[in-house]
Amino acid sequence: MSLFSVDPEKCNKDGICVQVCPVRIIEQASNSDVPTPVEDAEKHCISCGHCVTVCPTAALSHRDMSPEDCPQLQKEWQLSPEQTEHFLRSRRSIRNYKQEPVEKEKLEQVINIASHAPSGHNRQPVKWRVIYNKSDLQNISEHVVDWMRHLMKEQPDFAHSLHMDRVLAGWEAGLDPITRDAPHAILTHAPESDPTAQAACTIALSYLELAAPSLGLGGCWAGFVNAAALFWPPLQEELSLPRGDVLYGTMLIGYPKFKYQRLPLRNEPSIEWR
């Protein structure tokens, strides 16, 4: 088929698909005509699926997806403003985990949910890596500790500004302030040359963290792992990312050891109107 097709029997010629297309490659000659691709539409289409999913009569089918491929929105599942606020405010960074592995199928499920996060120009550059074996996660923590010890000698002011002295003291005391004794970690990486990659990886991991509680899981960002991966060659060798790729996010994940009972307070937002 061509880039997309429109069933003239179903199309009500409302032009909605023309208006929502982010790259403006759909046109409608008149109110009595069905929408058609513009010249060079295939060259510019980003396969976002907006045209398919917005059509109220399921008249438009894209070459990469049909209306039948796209699940119907369940209006009864839409959250109210109060439910949305409760859901988002109940998010917690989980730093205490049960010492039991998470089923691989469940980790795949939460990654699949997060993979629907938006990305610039729908490039979808995010690549996922699951550190499933706890011994491998422990190796990562040890590399981060070595990096911190190096910084404490070479750049002590900088290291102290990030409280690395306290992190190292906790490590020496037998604690794990790096990967929090989590059973697993999920990493996002992408080509450094892709200008959309960093934002896409951050948004995708944010989706994953928000989706995790629905599966009984909890997550926590591991910022020290990310920082060390940028500057510490032994950790870079341990991770062995594809050539040209950069680690953009690390999420610890597992079954929370404790349950939170209330929503904490936060600062009032600083809002400027112009």
DRENDO-1510 file (C-alpha; in Angstrom, 1 decimal, always signed):
<recs>
REC; n; res; u; v; w
REC; 1; MET; +0.0; +0.0; +0.0 .
REC; 2; SER; +1.0; +3.7; -0.3 .
REC; 3; LEU; +1.9; +5.6; +2.9 .
REC; 4; PHE; -1.7; +5.6; +4.0 .
REC; 5; SER; -5.1; +4.8; +2.7 .
REC; 6; VAL; -8.5; +6.2; +3.5 .
REC; 7; ASP; -11.7; +4.3; +3.2 .
REC; 8; PRO; -14.1; +6.7; +1.5 .
REC; 9; GLU; -17.1; +4.8; +2.9 .
REC; 10; LYS; -16.0; +5.5; +6.5 .
REC; 11; CYS; -14.4; +8.9; +6.1 .
REC; 12; ASN; -16.6; +11.8; +7.2 .
REC; 13; LYS; -14.2; +14.3; +5.7 .
REC; 14; ASP; -13.8; +16.3; +8.9 .
REC; 15; GLY; -10.1; +17.0; +8.2 .
REC; 16; ILE; -8.9; +16.2; +11.7 .
REC; 17; CYS; -6.1; +14.0; +10.4 .
REC; 18; VAL; -4.9; +16.9; +8.3 .
REC; 19; GLN; -4.8; +19.2; +11.4 .
REC; 20; VAL; -3.1; +16.8; +13.8 .
REC; 21; CYS; -0.3; +15.6; +11.5 .
REC; 22; PRO; +2.8; +17.1; +13.1 .
REC; 23; VAL; +4.8; +17.2; +9.9 .
REC; 24; ARG; +1.9; +18.4; +7.7 .
REC; 25; ILE; +2.0; +15.7; +5.1 .
REC; 26; ILE; -1.7; +15.2; +4.7 .
REC; 27; GLU; -3.9; +17.4; +2.6 .
REC; 28; GLN; -7.6; +17.7; +1.7 .
REC; 29; ALA; -8.5; +19.4; -1.5 .
REC; 30; SER; -12.0; +20.3; -0.4 .
REC; 31; ASN; -14.6; +19.4; +2.2 .
REC; 32; SER; -16.0; +16.8; -0.2 .
REC; 33; ASP; -12.7; +15.0; -0.7 .
REC; 34; VAL; -10.9; +12.4; +1.4 .
REC; 35; PRO; -7.5; +13.3; +2.7 .
REC; 36; THR; -4.5; +12.3; +0.6 .
REC; 37; PRO; -0.6; +12.4; +1.1 .
REC; 38; VAL; +1.2; +15.5; +0.0 .
REC; 39; GLU; +4.1; +15.1; -2.5 .
REC; 40; ASP; +7.1; +13.5; -0.8 .
REC; 41; ALA; +5.0; +12.5; +2.1 .
REC; 42; GLU; +6.8; +9.2; +2.6 .
REC; 43; LYS; +10.1; +11.1; +2.9 .
REC; 44; HIS; +8.9; +13.2; +5.8 .
REC; 45; CYS; +6.5; +10.9; +7.6 .
REC; 46; ILE; +7.7; +10.0; +11.2 .
REC; 47; SER; +5.2; +7.1; +11.7 .
REC; 48; CYS; +3.8; +8.7; +14.9 .
REC; 49; GLY; +0.3; +7.2; +14.3 .
REC; 50; HIS; -1.6; +10.4; +15.1 .
REC; 51; CYS; -3.5; +10.2; +11.9 .
REC; 52; VAL; -4.7; +6.6; +12.6 .
REC; 53; THR; -5.5; +7.1; +16.3 .
REC; 54; VAL; -7.3; +10.4; +16.0 .
REC; 55; CYS; -9.8; +9.3; +13.2 .
REC; 56; PRO; -13.2; +9.0; +14.9 .
REC; 57; THR; -14.4; +6.5; +12.2 .
REC; 58; ALA; -11.3; +4.4; +11.8 .
REC; 59; ALA; -11.2; +5.3; +8.2 .
REC; 60; LEU; -7.4; +5.9; +7.8 .
REC; 61; SER; -4.9; +3.1; +7.8 .
REC; 62; HIS; -1.2; +3.8; +7.8 .
REC; 63; ARG; +1.3; +1.5; +6.1 .
REC; 64; ASP; +3.0; +0.9; +9.5 .
REC; 65; MET; -0.2; +0.5; +11.5 .
REC; 66; SER; -3.9; +0.1; +11.0 .
REC; 67; PRO; -6.8; +1.1; +13.4 .
REC; 68; GLU; -7.1; -2.6; +14.2 .
REC; 69; ASP; -3.5; -2.6; +15.4 .
REC; 70; CYS; -4.1; +0.3; +17.9 .
REC; 71; PRO; -6.0; -0.5; +21.1 .
REC; 72; GLN; -9.1; +1.5; +21.7 .
REC; 73; LEU; -9.0; +4.2; +24.4 .
REC; 74; GLN; -10.9; +3.1; +27.5 .
REC; 75; LYS; -12.7; +6.3; +28.6 .
REC; 76; GLU; -13.8; +4.7; +31.9 .
REC; 77; TRP; -10.1; +4.3; +32.8 .
REC; 78; GLN; -9.3; +8.0; +32.4 .
REC; 79; LEU; -8.1; +9.4; +35.7 .
REC; 80; SER; -9.8; +12.4; +37.3 .
REC; 81; PRO; -7.7; +15.4; +38.3 .
REC; 82; GLU; -7.8; +14.2; +41.9 .
REC; 83; GLN; -6.8; +10.7; +41.0 .
REC; 84; THR; -4.0; +12.0; +38.8 .
REC; 85; GLU; -2.6; +14.2; +41.5 .
REC; 86; HIS; -2.8; +11.3; +44.0 .
REC; 87; PHE; -1.1; +8.9; +41.5 .
REC; 88; LEU; +1.8; +11.3; +40.8 .
REC; 89; ARG; +2.3; +12.5; +44.4 .
REC; 90; SER; +2.4; +8.9; +45.6 .
REC; 91; ARG; +5.6; +8.3; +43.5 .
REC; 92; ARG; +8.5; +7.5; +45.9 .
REC; 93; SER; +12.1; +6.8; +45.3 .
REC; 94; ILE; +12.5; +3.2; +46.6 .
REC; 95; ARG; +15.8; +2.6; +48.4 .
REC; 96; ASN; +14.9; -0.5; +50.4 .
REC; 97; TYR; +14.1; -3.7; +48.5 .
REC; 98; LYS; +13.1; -7.2; +49.2 .
REC; 99; GLN; +15.8; -9.7; +48.4 .
REC; 100; GLU; +13.9; -11.6; +45.8 .
REC; 101; PRO; +14.2; -11.4; +42.1 .
REC; 102; VAL; +11.6; -9.9; +39.9 .
REC; 103; GLU; +10.2; -12.1; +37.2 .
REC; 104; LYS; +11.8; -11.3; +33.8 .
REC; 105; GLU; +8.3; -11.2; +32.2 .
REC; 106; LYS; +7.3; -8.4; +34.6 .
REC; 107; LEU; +10.5; -6.4; +33.8 .
REC; 108; GLU; +9.7; -6.8; +30.1 .
REC; 109; GLN; +6.2; -5.6; +30.7 .
REC; 110; VAL; +7.2; -2.4; +32.5 .
REC; 111; ILE; +9.8; -1.7; +29.8 .
REC; 112; ASN; +7.2; -2.2; +27.1 .
REC; 113; ILE; +5.0; +0.3; +28.8 .
REC; 114; ALA; +7.8; +2.8; +29.1 .
REC; 115; SER; +8.8; +2.3; +25.5 .
REC; 116; HIS; +5.7; +4.3; +24.5 .
REC; 117; ALA; +7.2; +7.5; +26.0 .
REC; 118; PRO; +7.5; +10.4; +23.6 .
REC; 119; SER; +10.7; +11.2; +21.8 .
REC; 120; GLY; +11.7; +14.0; +19.6 .
REC; 121; HIS; +10.5; +13.6; +16.0 .
REC; 122; ASN; +9.3; +10.1; +17.1 .
REC; 123; ARG; +12.9; +8.9; +16.6 .
REC; 124; GLN; +12.6; +6.4; +19.5 .
REC; 125; PRO; +16.3; +6.1; +20.1 .
REC; 126; VAL; +16.1; +4.5; +23.5 .
REC; 127; LYS; +17.9; +1.2; +24.0 .
REC; 128; TRP; +17.3; -0.8; +27.1 .
REC; 129; ARG; +19.6; -3.0; +29.1 .
REC; 130; VAL; +18.6; -5.0; +32.2 .
REC; 131; ILE; +21.3; -5.8; +34.8 .
REC; 132; TYR; +19.5; -8.8; +36.1 .
REC; 133; ASN; +22.2; -10.7; +38.0 .
REC; 134; LYS; +22.9; -9.0; +41.4 .
REC; 135; SER; +26.6; -9.9; +41.2 .
REC; 136; ASP; +26.9; -7.8; +38.0 .
REC; 137; LEU; +25.1; -4.9; +39.8 .
REC; 138; GLN; +27.6; -5.3; +42.7 .
REC; 139; ASN; +30.5; -5.0; +40.2 .
REC; 140; ILE; +29.0; -1.7; +38.9 .
REC; 141; SER; +28.8; -0.4; +42.5 .
REC; 142; GLU; +32.5; -1.3; +43.1 .
REC; 143; HIS; +33.5; +0.6; +40.0 .
REC; 144; VAL; +31.6; +3.6; +41.1 .
REC; 145; VAL; +33.3; +3.5; +44.5 .
REC; 146; ASP; +36.7; +3.3; +42.8 .
REC; 147; TRP; +35.8; +6.4; +40.8 .
REC; 148; MET; +34.7; +8.2; +44.0 .
REC; 149; ARG; +38.0; +7.3; +45.8 .
REC; 150; HIS; +39.9; +8.7; +42.8 .
REC; 151; LEU; +37.9; +11.9; +42.9 .
REC; 152; MET; +38.5; +12.2; +46.7 .
REC; 153; LYS; +42.2; +12.3; +46.0 .
REC; 154; GLU; +42.3; +14.3; +42.8 .
REC; 155; GLN; +39.3; +16.7; +43.2 .
REC; 156; PRO; +38.4; +16.7; +46.9 .
REC; 157; ASP; +36.4; +19.9; +46.9 .
REC; 158; PHE; +34.2; +18.6; +44.1 .
REC; 159; ALA; +33.9; +15.2; +45.7 .
REC; 160; HIS; +32.9; +16.7; +49.0 .
REC; 161; SER; +30.3; +18.9; +47.3 .
REC; 162; LEU; +28.5; +15.7; +46.2 .
REC; 163; HIS; +28.9; +14.1; +49.7 .
REC; 164; MET; +31.1; +11.4; +48.3 .
REC; 165; ASP; +32.9; +11.2; +51.6 .
REC; 166; ARG; +29.7; +10.1; +53.3 .
REC; 167; VAL; +28.9; +7.7; +50.5 .
REC; 168; LEU; +32.3; +6.0; +50.8 .
REC; 169; ALA; +31.9; +5.9; +54.6 .
REC; 170; GLY; +28.6; +4.1; +54.2 .
REC; 171; TRP; +30.3; +1.7; +51.7 .
REC; 172; GLU; +33.1; +1.0; +54.1 .
REC; 173; ALA; +30.5; +0.3; +56.8 .
REC; 174; GLY; +29.0; -2.5; +54.7 .
REC; 175; LEU; +26.1; -0.5; +53.2 .
REC; 176; ASP; +25.4; +0.0; +49.5 .
REC; 177; PRO; +24.6; +3.6; +48.9 .
REC; 178; ILE; +25.3; +3.3; +45.2 .
REC; 179; THR; +22.8; +0.7; +44.0 .
REC; 180; ARG; +20.9; +0.4; +47.3 .
REC; 181; ASP; +21.2; -3.4; +47.4 .
REC; 182; ALA; +18.6; -3.6; +44.7 .
REC; 183; PRO; +18.1; -6.9; +42.9 .
REC; 184; HIS; +18.2; -5.4; +39.4 .
REC; 185; ALA; +18.8; -2.2; +37.4 .
REC; 186; ILE; +17.4; -1.0; +34.1 .
REC; 187; LEU; +19.7; +1.1; +31.9 .
REC; 188; THR; +18.8; +3.4; +29.0 .
REC; 189; HIS; +21.5; +4.2; +26.4 .
REC; 190; ALA; +21.5; +5.7; +22.9 .
REC; 191; PRO; +23.9; +7.1; +20.3 .
REC; 192; GLU; +25.6; +10.2; +21.6 .
REC; 193; SER; +25.2; +11.7; +18.1 .
REC; 194; ASP; +21.4; +11.7; +18.3 .
REC; 195; PRO; +20.3; +15.1; +19.6 .
REC; 196; THR; +17.0; +13.7; +20.9 .
REC; 197; ALA; +18.6; +10.8; +22.8 .
REC; 198; GLN; +19.2; +12.3; +26.3 .
REC; 199; ALA; +15.7; +13.7; +26.7 .
REC; 200; ALA; +14.1; +10.5; +25.2 .
REC; 201; CYS; +16.0; +8.3; +27.7 .
REC; 202; THR; +15.1; +10.5; +30.6 .
REC; 203; ILE; +11.4; +10.6; +29.7 .
REC; 204; ALA; +11.3; +6.8; +29.1 .
REC; 205; LEU; +12.8; +6.0; +32.5 .
REC; 206; SER; +10.4; +8.4; +34.1 .
REC; 207; TYR; +7.6; +6.5; +32.4 .
REC; 208; LEU; +9.1; +3.3; +33.7 .
REC; 209; GLU; +9.3; +4.6; +37.3 .
REC; 210; LEU; +5.7; +5.7; +37.2 .
REC; 211; ALA; +4.5; +2.4; +35.8 .
REC; 212; ALA; +6.5; +0.2; +38.2 .
REC; 213; PRO; +4.1; +0.5; +41.2 .
REC; 214; SER; +1.2; -0.9; +39.1 .
REC; 215; LEU; +3.2; -4.1; +38.9 .
REC; 216; GLY; +4.1; -4.1; +42.6 .
REC; 217; LEU; +7.6; -2.7; +41.9 .
REC; 218; GLY; +9.5; +0.3; +42.9 .
REC; 219; GLY; +12.4; +2.2; +41.4 .
REC; 220; CYS; +15.1; +4.7; +42.2 .
REC; 221; TRP; +17.4; +6.8; +40.0 .
REC; 222; ALA; +21.1; +5.8; +40.3 .
REC; 223; GLY; +22.7; +9.1; +39.5 .
REC; 224; PHE; +26.2; +8.2; +40.6 .
REC; 225; VAL; +26.2; +5.3; +38.2 .
REC; 226; ASN; +25.5; +7.6; +35.3 .
REC; 227; ALA; +28.1; +10.1; +36.4 .
REC; 228; ALA; +30.8; +7.5; +36.8 .
REC; 229; ALA; +29.9; +5.9; +33.4 .
REC; 230; LEU; +30.8; +9.2; +31.7 .
REC; 231; PHE; +34.3; +9.6; +33.2 .
REC; 232; TRP; +35.6; +6.2; +34.6 .
REC; 233; PRO; +37.0; +3.9; +31.9 .
REC; 234; PRO; +36.8; +0.7; +34.1 .
REC; 235; LEU; +33.1; +1.2; +34.4 .
REC; 236; GLN; +32.8; +1.9; +30.7 .
REC; 237; GLU; +34.6; -1.3; +30.0 .
REC; 238; GLU; +32.3; -3.2; +32.4 .
REC; 239; LEU; +29.2; -1.8; +30.7 .
REC; 240; SER; +30.5; -2.4; +27.2 .
REC; 241; LEU; +27.9; -0.3; +25.5 .
REC; 242; PRO; +27.8; -0.2; +21.7 .
REC; 243; ARG; +30.4; +2.0; +20.2 .
REC; 244; GLY; +29.1; +5.6; +20.1 .
REC; 245; ASP; +26.4; +5.0; +22.7 .
REC; 246; VAL; +26.2; +6.9; +26.0 .
REC; 247; LEU; +24.5; +5.8; +29.2 .
REC; 248; TYR; +21.7; +8.3; +29.8 .
REC; 249; GLY; +19.8; +6.7; +32.7 .
REC; 250; THR; +20.0; +4.0; +35.4 .
REC; 251; MET; +16.9; +2.9; +37.3 .
REC; 252; LEU; +17.2; +0.5; +40.3 .
REC; 253; ILE; +14.2; -1.7; +40.5 .
REC; 254; GLY; +12.7; -4.4; +42.6 .
REC; 255; TYR; +10.0; -5.3; +45.1 .
REC; 256; PRO; +9.8; -2.5; +47.8 .
REC; 257; LYS; +10.6; -3.7; +51.3 .
REC; 258; PHE; +8.2; -1.1; +52.9 .
REC; 259; LYS; +4.9; +0.6; +52.0 .
REC; 260; TYR; +4.4; +4.3; +52.3 .
REC; 261; GLN; +1.3; +5.5; +54.0 .
REC; 262; ARG; +1.1; +9.2; +53.3 .
REC; 263; LEU; +1.9; +11.8; +50.7 .
REC; 264; PRO; +4.8; +14.1; +51.8 .
REC; 265; LEU; +4.7; +17.9; +51.3 .
REC; 266; ARG; +6.8; +19.8; +48.8 .
REC; 267; ASN; +7.6; +23.4; +48.2 .
REC; 268; GLU; +5.0; +25.6; +46.6 .
REC; 269; PRO; +5.8; +25.9; +42.9 .
REC; 270; SER; +7.4; +29.1; +41.7 .
REC; 271; ILE; +5.2; +30.4; +38.9 .
REC; 272; GLU; +5.8; +33.5; +36.7 .
REC; 273; TRP; +3.0; +34.7; +34.4 .
REC; 274; ARG; +3.9; +36.8; +31.3 .
</recs>
